[in-house]
Amino acid sequence: MKTTLTVNGRSHQVEHDARRTLLDTIRDDLGLPGTKKGCDHGQCGACTILLNGERVNSCLCLTAMHDGDDITTIEGIGSPDRLSALQKAFVEKDGYQCGYCTPGQIMSATAMLREVSEGAPSYVSGDLDGAALTDAEMAERMSGNLCRCSAYPLIREAILMASEAET
Amino acid sequence: MKDHFTMDEPQPRVLDETKQGVIGTPMDRPDGARKVSGTAGYAADHKVEGMAHGVLVRATISRGRVTDIGRASVMDLDGVIEVVTDPRMTRNPAQGMAGEAPVQPGDDVHYHGQPIAVVVAETFEAARDAAQRLVVTYRKEDAASDPDATPDTEVGDPETAGDFDAAWAKADVRLDRTYTTPSQVSAAMEPHAAIAEWTDGRVELRSSLQMVRFNKAELADTLGIDADRVRILSPFVGGGFGSKLGLGPEAVAAAIASEKLGRPVRVVMSRQNVFDAVLRRSETRQRVRLGASKDGQLLALSHDDRVSNLDGEGFAEPVSQASQFLYRADGLSFTQTVARIAATPAGSVRAPGEAVGMVALEAAMDELADELGVDPVELRLNNLPDTHPMDGRAFSTRRLADCLQDGAARFGWADRWTRGTRREGDWLIGMGVASAARSNMLVKSAARVRLQGDRAVVETDMTDIGTGTYAILSQIAGEMLGLSPDRVDVRLGDSDLPGASGSGGSFGASSAGSATFLAAKRIRRDIARKLGCPEDALTLQNGRARGDNREADLSELIDQELVGEAEIEAGKTDESHFSAGFGAHFAEVAVNEWTGEVRVRRMLAVMSMGRILNEKTARSQALGGMIWGIGTALTEEVQSDARDGHVVTRDLANYHVPSHADVPGDMQVVFLEERDDWANPIQTKGIGELGISGAGAAVINAISHATGHRTYDCPALPDRVISSLAP
């Protein structure tokens, strides 16, 4: 099968097995291994990407269903010598240990900050009019991203730091 | 030439005298930018030309023999290259530091989930499809898979000091309790992965491994080739926690398939494979008996346990390890029973022994304090031994009392209310404490340091599994050579480099760090000679050497590369002194009176664990351990089918590692200053495992304080908490 994807601003036509997931396409066909496979079942969040601006688990997306879609991966967020505010904050706060879930955490947090700024409520929000970026809000909204090294408190400190740097 | 050093006597505190001033600082990790940008290369990330994809096939019986692998059932599928079986394939990962092949079962099946073949195809999808469709024929045999019911047990000899029975008989208060903890798994976020490629009879393996020096020997022995024909690369490891100590079956399968097919092969375990075929932590059944006098002196302490493993595995979870040195008593006794079952074998998972053993011991101490009517902190303070209770060795350094007292003050322990009396709406509130303890080790390690002008390179096969090795080795070499750590490159995880301890048992930083220290020290000698001053007069700082009124920039003084290589191993101090990290965990929880849900509201750990090399990465290690404690207390449980031993909870939706929402923001860590001169020449102790040791018990004790009732089975799931409340 052939599918056309725009990834990090570049258009790619990929030929692939009908069973191929976006995750494997991104990692193996497009040579962007920053997106990680932790479970291949949508349970860990390590494969989080932005699909047309929304965060999704790329392991749960079949490539064939995304012709013409726009994708951002961790490589599109920043490179080692040009890190985003969130990436810098993860380094400064030690919001990681082994680093394997980190691209997913950062992709998820990138989208989450936008969701909060747009007023999207979460399960722990007091009402439907949105909420401030409290620790409880971050914990709730980031719970789709597991970190077995358990850097959770530091990940949330990093997200808060980055959000403050941007406002 | 390699300097060899044996730890035979206490060592001077050189790192307190050097002038660069980077030891202990909360420096960012040098590998950080790569990790946050997705450019750190983990095992499966590498793209190798012509690579084929392998998927492991698991046995679906718990004991017996494969009579036909069913190759014909899949060979017609598009893209399938081969179904590879081989007598050299391994049934499970090697145990930590084995250095030899794991059991190679041939056609025999020893447990449900055992890898029995690898299907190799042109694409991952084709290999996965074929592995699932493969029609395997077995001859089944009966085997016991229930650890509680199997008749096949090995009862160890009791380890004793004093006369337990006599001390027990004399006690005014006797507590006899049984606690259970379930099987647990490491569940590192990176599934086990390997890419193997053969060139001119030599195999290069990229795999996610914690102990490259041992893994190299394991692969050579498994394949039946000389070790010099094996190279292993493991520069980034996506979490280990014990699960990647030993060479795994995916690596062996990749190496064999690649050899047979004459092309590179990648084998990545599915998450389900990881649950099935990677060593788990044994479930435990623990009986703790504490006998005390009315005034709160422990007289008798016994901690007996029952764990399980598969035949042929020498490992048994050392459940009572900390119970043997934490408290004093007139009579102590420890007996272990190992049940043999046909099920996924058991091995090391973060802090083997202490992680689960201290849950029982520290819960029992809490209960004893309640029975005696004394404060749980006081009970612990009143029963600290003068020397190791089992063998009489002196403690090297132990600030457990300071940790308990400092932690109590910081946590507001004095304001603790009567058990079961604080309520906020539907929530019952409680505070708990537990001691933390984890024995400290030094494992043979080598490292090489190269100094080129005012830049240095550290080379060792040591790994960084998230622990911060890249950071701390650059700090140690930088400190010793008077260089900013950003002028030190650290090369790790390559078996062609000097062999280190690897990452395990919290001994990595001390062992590989000491080797790096000694290698750099060797170079200091050469610098002093070049400068023309005695070594003890030499000061190195910011790329400048000073001594005896002479001064020079290293960039000018060092006109050709200086190389220092050193190896360290444990020696006589280990016989004379017992070294362990100590600390105190405090937790506050809220328990929902109607649902039994437990929320951790805050935790504090105060720890004394030798010299801190990097305050930032040390804190992360400690926090990680504490959160594993939350998992132990509240969420984590492998459930297996007692009939055939197959793992039921074989993914991350069914095995619950703590998530963001399980962990409060208020997680505090305090390090008390300490130098362990008897441990190693950099005065450090292990950190990563101390954080978990006792942490779960603090949460369990807080639940009991909140509700006024005890739970004896971990994790304290809502149904267990609710039933503990029933009259």
Interface residues (C-beta under 8 A of the other chain):
Chain A: D17 R19 R20 D24 R27 D28 G31 L32 P33 G34 T35 K36 K37 G38 C39 D40 H41 Q43 C44 A46 T73 I74 E75 I77 G78 S79 P80 D81 L83 Q87 K88 F90 V91 E92 D94 Y96 Q97 C98 G99 Y100 C101 T102 P103 I106 D135 M138 A139 E140 M142 S143 N145 L146 C147 R148 C149 S150 A151 Y152 P153 L154 I155 R156 E157
Chain B: D28 R29 D31 G32 A33 R34 K35 V36 S37 G38 T39 A40 G41 Y42 A44 D45 H46 K47 T123 F124 E125 A126 D129 S186 A187 A188 M189 E190 P191 F236 V237 G238 G239 G240 F241 V268 S270 R271 I465 G466 T467 G468 K616 T617 R619 S620 Q621 L623 G624 M626 I627 W628 D651 L652 A653 V657 P658 S659 H660 A661 V663 P664 G665 M667
